[in-house]
Amino acid sequence: MNFDLTEEQRSFQHEARRLARTELAPKAARWDTEAEVPWENIRLLAEHGYMGLILPEEYGGAGANLLDLVIVLEELAWGCVNTSLFVFSANAQGNRIVQLGTPEHKERYVPRIARGELHASHAMSEPGAGSDARRLRTKAERDGDHYVVNGNKCWISRGSVAGLFITNVTFTDENKKGLLLIERDTPGVEIGKIEPLMGHRGSPSTELLFRDCRVPVEQRMSEGDLNASLFSMSFSRCCNAAMGIGAAQRAFDEAVEYIKTREAYSKKLSDLQGLRWMVADMKVRLDAARLLIYRAAASAASGFPSESQAAVAKTFANEAALQVISDAMQLMGANGYSREYPLERIYRDVRGFAIAGGTTQIQRNLIARAVLGKRDHSGN
Ligand SMILES: Cc1cc2nc3c(=O)[nH]c(=O)nc-3n(C[C@H](O)[C@H](O)[C@H](O)COP(=O)(O)OP(=O)(O)OC[C@H]3O[C@@H](n4cnc5c(N)ncnc54)[C@H](O)[C@@H]3O)c2cc1C
């Protein structure tokens, strides 16, 4: 087993780190405070090829793999979570279309996603169904060569700027759940209210409503049944975990620099044994999370990573990241809690990662199922 990054991966990491420090970090507070989409960063990163990093070269991507992507996302999130979310989304939704779509879907959408011209969102959650996908109610009724879609979605990340929705529906004539690609300008698509989330404020989440929305039958994703759709989330979970750890690393770095200069009781804070052990525990959490994320990402030989490895990585990394950020705030005292430092913003952004993409409880269900098999009474 080799734990070293390749030369190419080190170069991806180095370049993403440089952009995160010089371009993203200095403006990160603005997108949060103003609830503004970081368009100038998105354009810059698109020019550098980040939007299509893992997408196939034949569709305009760079042909990298999921391990390369998580390394890059970690660095970008160090500088600005809101910006990293757009890079994550382009690669994750582009990959979903590559893995589950028809050749026509790939040709029509993936090159535009790779160029950063088209933003796609995954529209699954509904007011009555989040964790439990069996309760999803959005319907697609066959009418000749169209489906007529009706239903309400919520919490759809980047919904207000997306041009395409990869939408979980029930095909009523077959009583089967699956995925339909719905373009934003299709009559009957309505963007509802912007969800007032505590974080991810530069990456707006919205309600999304379908009212007798007629979608050509060719827009059905050929490989996208419910199981494939749920399995495809393992990819996003590795990215989610990596962005959380990248942001937690930023909080850690801030706190370490702070305690090296701040004094109390005639000593540098960094000379107090109790605080030194806190720093050591934070470092252990970051390193362990990173290794679990890399292991899960490296398992993605055929497009999606191992479901249970991604669940292990997400569970540990989400909780480790929140603990590290909370400890970093504690190390910095009132300054850690002040808006003049980035820690409170980082905490708000990272808190959402433990809910988005499947909660840590749902990840534990997946892990337990991999260890113990399905439960008899629920099939879950
Ligand atoms: C920042 C953010 C971005 C998001 N982006 C998107 C998006 O782009 N697209 C999209 O479709 N959705 C998105 N979501 C929604 C997200 O996927 C759901 O919030 C999530 O799946 C949980 O669903 P819920 O909120 O309905 O909670 P519920 O499913 O109602 O769960 C409530 C609580 O019960 C627990 N729980 C539920 N079932 C079980 C069980 N079987 N065993 C143990 N505990 C259980 C949950 O873990 C949670 O703690 C986003 C959410 C957030 C916060």
Ligand as a Chemical Component Dictionary entry (heavy atoms), coordinates in Angstrom:
data_LIG
# 
_chem_comp.id                   LIG 
_chem_comp.type                 NON-POLYMER 
_chem_comp.pdbx_formal_charge   0 
_chem_comp.three_letter_code    LIG 
# 
loop_
_chem_comp_atom.comp_id 
_chem_comp_atom.atom_id 
_chem_comp_atom.alt_atom_id 
_chem_comp_atom.type_symbol 
_chem_comp_atom.charge 
_chem_comp_atom.model_Cartn_x 
_chem_comp_atom.model_Cartn_y 
_chem_comp_atom.model_Cartn_z 
_chem_comp_atom.pdbx_ordinal 
LIG C1  C1  C 0 -26.465 22.472 3.140  1  
LIG C2  C2  C 0 -27.446 21.496 2.570  2  
LIG C3  C3  C 0 -27.461 21.258 1.205  3  
LIG C4  C4  C 0 -28.378 20.355 0.654  4  
LIG N1  N1  N 0 -28.394 20.173 -0.702 5  
LIG C5  C5  C 0 -29.313 19.333 -1.253 6  
LIG C6  C6  C 0 -29.387 19.175 -2.680 7  
LIG O1  O1  O 0 -28.619 19.785 -3.446 8  
LIG N2  N2  N 0 -30.323 18.333 -3.187 9  
LIG C7  C7  C 0 -31.185 17.651 -2.383 10 
LIG O2  O2  O 0 -31.993 16.898 -2.916 11 
LIG N3  N3  N 0 -31.157 17.795 -1.031 12 
LIG C8  C8  C 0 -30.233 18.615 -0.447 13 
LIG N4  N4  N 0 -30.186 18.783 0.922  14 
LIG C9  C9  C 0 -31.130 18.063 1.757  15 
LIG C10 C10 C 0 -30.476 16.881 2.463  16 
LIG O3  O3  O 0 -30.173 15.864 1.544  17 
LIG C11 C11 C 0 -31.458 16.401 3.559  18 
LIG O4  O4  O 0 -31.582 17.465 4.484  19 
LIG C12 C12 C 0 -30.972 15.149 4.252  20 
LIG O5  O5  O 0 -31.019 14.037 3.393  21 
LIG C13 C13 C 0 -31.798 14.847 5.506  22 
LIG O6  O6  O 0 -33.161 14.901 5.230  23 
LIG P1  P1  P 0 -34.161 15.780 6.137  24 
LIG O7  O7  O 0 -33.581 17.119 6.295  25 
LIG O8  O8  O 0 -35.499 15.649 5.545  26 
LIG O9  O9  O 0 -34.117 15.077 7.546  27 
LIG P2  P2  P 0 -34.966 13.793 7.992  28 
LIG O10 O10 O 0 -34.825 12.713 6.976  29 
LIG O11 O11 O 0 -36.321 14.211 8.374  30 
LIG O12 O12 O 0 -34.140 13.362 9.283  31 
LIG C14 C14 C 0 -34.266 14.078 10.540 32 
LIG C15 C15 C 0 -33.333 13.391 11.542 33 
LIG O13 O13 O 0 -33.704 12.006 11.680 34 
LIG C16 C16 C 0 -32.585 11.177 11.400 35 
LIG N5  N5  N 0 -33.040 9.950  10.724 36 
LIG C17 C17 C 0 -33.907 9.848  9.673  37 
LIG N6  N6  N 0 -34.054 8.561  9.313  38 
LIG C18 C18 C 0 -33.272 7.842  10.158 39 
LIG C19 C19 C 0 -32.997 6.442  10.302 40 
LIG N7  N7  N 0 -33.547 5.517  9.480  41 
LIG N8  N8  N 0 -32.153 6.056  11.275 42 
LIG C20 C20 C 0 -31.577 6.976  12.105 43 
LIG N9  N9  N 0 -31.803 8.301  12.014 44 
LIG C21 C21 C 0 -32.638 8.728  11.051 45 
LIG C22 C22 C 0 -31.702 12.009 10.494 46 
LIG O14 O14 O 0 -30.354 11.583 10.555 47 
LIG C23 C23 C 0 -31.877 13.401 11.103 48 
LIG O15 O15 O 0 -31.045 13.511 12.208 49 
LIG C24 C24 C 0 -29.279 19.666 1.511  50 
LIG C25 C25 C 0 -29.263 19.907 2.880  51 
LIG C26 C26 C 0 -28.358 20.809 3.409  52 
LIG C27 C27 C 0 -28.347 21.050 4.897  53 
# 
loop_
_chem_comp_bond.comp_id 
_chem_comp_bond.atom_id_1 
_chem_comp_bond.atom_id_2 
_chem_comp_bond.value_order 
_chem_comp_bond.pdbx_ordinal 
LIG C1  C2  SING 1  
LIG C2  C3  SING 2  
LIG C2  C26 DOUB 3  
LIG C3  C4  DOUB 4  
LIG C4  N1  SING 5  
LIG C4  C24 SING 6  
LIG N1  C5  DOUB 7  
LIG C5  C6  SING 8  
LIG C5  C8  SING 9  
LIG C6  O1  DOUB 10 
LIG C6  N2  SING 11 
LIG N2  C7  SING 12 
LIG C7  O2  DOUB 13 
LIG C7  N3  SING 14 
LIG N3  C8  DOUB 15 
LIG C8  N4  SING 16 
LIG N4  C9  SING 17 
LIG N4  C24 SING 18 
LIG C9  C10 SING 19 
LIG C10 O3  SING 20 
LIG C10 C11 SING 21 
LIG C11 O4  SING 22 
LIG C11 C12 SING 23 
LIG C12 O5  SING 24 
LIG C12 C13 SING 25 
LIG C13 O6  SING 26 
LIG O6  P1  SING 27 
LIG P1  O7  DOUB 28 
LIG P1  O8  SING 29 
LIG P1  O9  SING 30 
LIG O9  P2  SING 31 
LIG P2  O10 DOUB 32 
LIG P2  O11 SING 33 
LIG P2  O12 SING 34 
LIG O12 C14 SING 35 
LIG C14 C15 SING 36 
LIG C15 O13 SING 37 
LIG C15 C23 SING 38 
LIG O13 C16 SING 39 
LIG C16 N5  SING 40 
LIG C16 C22 SING 41 
LIG N5  C17 SING 42 
LIG N5  C21 SING 43 
LIG C17 N6  DOUB 44 
LIG N6  C18 SING 45 
LIG C18 C19 SING 46 
LIG C18 C21 DOUB 47 
LIG C19 N7  SING 48 
LIG C19 N8  DOUB 49 
LIG N8  C20 SING 50 
LIG C20 N9  DOUB 51 
LIG N9  C21 SING 52 
LIG C22 O14 SING 53 
LIG C22 C23 SING 54 
LIG C23 O15 SING 55 
LIG C24 C25 DOUB 56 
LIG C25 C26 SING 57 
LIG C26 C27 SING 58 
# 
